[in-house]
Amino acid sequence: MYPVVTADEMRLLDRLTIEDAGIPGMVLMENAAREVTQAVQELYDGQSPVTVIAGTGNNGGDGLAVARQLTVAGVETLVVLVGGRELVSGDALTQLDIVDTLGIDIIEVDEDDVPEEAFEALELAGVCVDAVFGVGLSRNISGPAATILEALADVEAMIVSVDLPSGVCPNTGQVLG
C-alpha cells in the first residue's frame, strides 16, 4: 500500500527529488508515464484507440509521454490537448514537441471551443488517459475543460488517471466544479 500525501507534501517531495537528489523533472515524468503506460496496456483491448486527454502542465506532460510510449508500442493513440499550445511550457513542452515529431494526432481544445473531434476521440476509445489536472489544482474547473471532463465521465471506456482524477481536490477529495 502506498502512503497518501497532501498536495503540498507531493510538491515538496518533487522539489526534494529534483533539487536535492538531482533527478531531473523529465526523468520523473518519464517514470510516471512508464507506469501509466503499463496500466493502460493491461486494460487495452488491442482494437480500439487510446485517447489521452492532456492539460498544459506537468500532469499533461506525463500524459503526452504516455501517448508517445503507447504509439511507439504500436497502440493507436490520439491526444486531446485541453488548453492552447502556447500555455504548455517546460518539460511538458518538450513532450509536446516529441509527440508532434512522431505525428501523433492532437485535437486542440482552446478556451473558446471544444471541437466535435474531441468528443469523437472519447467515444471511440477503449481506454482514456486522464492527464488534465494533477495535484496542483486549487480552483473550480469551468469552461471547455469542464465540458471535456464531463464528457469523459460519461464514456464507456476504461479511464486511467495520472496522479488522481482531474477535478478532485488532492487534499480533501472534493470535486472542484
C-alpha positions in Angstrom: 0.0 0.0 0.0 1.3 3.4 -1.0 1.1 6.3 1.5 -1.3 9.1 0.7 0.2 12.6 0.8 -1.3 16.1 0.6 -0.7 18.3 -2.5 1.8 20.4 -0.5 3.7 17.2 0.6 3.8 16.0 -3.0 5.2 19.3 -4.3 7.8 19.1 -1.5 8.7 15.5 -2.5 9.0 16.5 -6.1 11.2 19.5 -5.2 13.4 17.5 -2.9 13.8 14.8 -5.6 14.7 17.3 -8.3 16.9 19.7 -6.3 18.4 17.6 -3.5 18.6 14.2 -5.2 19.5 15.7 -8.6 16.9 13.7 -10.5 15.6 15.9 -13.4 11.9 16.6 -13.7 11.9 14.9 -17.1 13.1 11.7 -15.5 10.2 11.9 -13.0 7.8 12.5 -16.0 9.2 9.5 -17.9 8.9 7.3 -14.8 5.3 8.3 -14.2 4.5 7.8 -17.9 6.1 4.3 -17.9 3.8 3.2 -15.0 0.7 4.7 -16.5 1.6 3.1 -19.9 1.9 -0.3 -18.3 -1.6 0.1 -16.6 -3.1 1.2 -19.9 -1.6 -1.8 -21.8 -3.1 -4.2 -19.2 -6.5 -2.7 -20.0 -6.1 -2.3 -23.7 -8.3 -4.5 -25.9 -5.9 -4.4 -28.9 -8.5 -2.9 -31.2 -9.9 0.5 -30.0 -7.6 3.5 -29.9 -6.4 5.0 -26.7 -7.3 8.7 -26.1 -5.0 10.7 -23.9 -6.6 13.9 -22.5 -3.7 16.1 -21.6 -3.6 19.5 -19.9 -0.9 22.1 -20.3 1.0 21.5 -17.1 3.2 18.7 -15.8 0.3 16.3 -15.5 -0.4 16.9 -19.2 3.3 16.3 -19.9 3.0 12.9 -18.2 0.0 12.2 -20.5 1.9 13.3 -23.6 4.8 11.0 -22.6 2.2 8.2 -22.2 0.9 8.9 -25.7 4.4 8.7 -27.1 5.2 5.4 -25.3 1.9 3.8 -26.4 2.5 4.9 -30.0 6.0 3.5 -30.0 4.5 0.2 -28.7 2.2 0.1 -31.7 -1.0 1.3 -30.0 -3.2 3.7 -32.0 -3.2 6.8 -29.8 -5.0 10.2 -30.0 -4.3 13.2 -27.9 -6.9 15.8 -26.8 -5.0 18.8 -25.6 -7.0 20.9 -23.2 -5.7 24.4 -23.3 -3.7 26.2 -26.0 -0.3 25.1 -27.1 1.0 28.5 -26.1 0.3 27.6 -22.4 2.5 24.5 -22.5 6.0 25.0 -21.1 9.0 23.3 -19.5 9.1 19.5 -19.6 5.6 19.3 -20.9 6.5 21.4 -23.9 9.4 19.0 -24.6 6.9 16.1 -24.5 4.6 18.0 -26.8 7.4 18.6 -29.3 8.2 14.9 -29.3 4.5 14.0 -29.9 4.4 16.4 -32.8 7.6 15.0 -34.2 6.1 11.5 -34.1 3.0 12.7 -35.9 0.5 11.7 -33.2 -2.9 13.3 -33.8 -3.6 16.2 -31.5 -7.1 17.6 -31.1 -6.8 21.1 -29.5 -9.4 22.3 -27.1 -8.9 26.0 -26.5 -10.6 28.4 -24.1 -13.5 29.1 -26.6 -14.2 25.8 -28.3 -14.5 22.1 -27.8 -14.3 20.6 -31.4 -16.6 17.7 -32.2 -13.4 15.6 -32.9 -12.6 15.7 -29.2 -15.9 14.1 -28.3 -15.5 11.5 -31.1 -12.0 10.7 -29.7 -13.5 9.9 -26.3 -16.3 7.8 -27.8 -14.0 5.7 -30.0 -11.5 5.0 -27.2 -11.2 1.6 -25.5 -9.1 3.3 -22.8 -8.9 7.0 -21.9 -6.0 8.5 -20.0 -6.9 11.5 -17.8 -3.9 13.7 -17.6 -5.6 17.2 -17.5 -5.1 18.3 -13.9 -2.9 16.9 -11.1 -2.1 17.8 -7.5 -1.6 21.5 -8.4 -5.3 22.1 -9.0 -6.8 24.5 -6.4 -9.7 26.1 -8.2 -13.1 25.1 -9.6 -13.0 23.7 -13.2 -15.1 25.6 -15.7 -15.4 26.2 -19.4 -14.1 23.8 -22.1 -12.0 21.8 -19.5 -15.2 21.1 -17.5 -17.1 20.2 -20.7 -14.4 17.6 -21.7 -14.2 16.2 -18.2 -18.0 15.8 -18.0 -17.9 14.0 -21.4 -15.0 11.8 -20.0 -17.2 10.9 -17.1 -19.8 9.5 -19.5 -17.6 7.3 -21.7 -17.8 3.6 -21.7 -14.1 3.2 -21.9 -11.8 2.4 -19.0 -10.2 5.5 -17.5 -6.7 5.7 -16.2 -5.9 8.9 -14.3 -2.4 10.3 -13.9 -1.9 11.1 -10.2 -5.6 11.5 -9.4 -8.8 12.1 -11.4 -8.9 15.6 -12.8 -11.1 17.9 -10.8 -10.7 16.1 -7.5 -9.0 18.2 -4.8 -5.9 16.3 -3.7 -6.3 17.3 -0.1 -10.0 16.7 0.6 -11.3 14.5 -2.2 -13.9 17.2 -3.0 -14.9 17.7 -6.7 -13.9 21.1 -7.8 -16.5 22.4 -10.2 
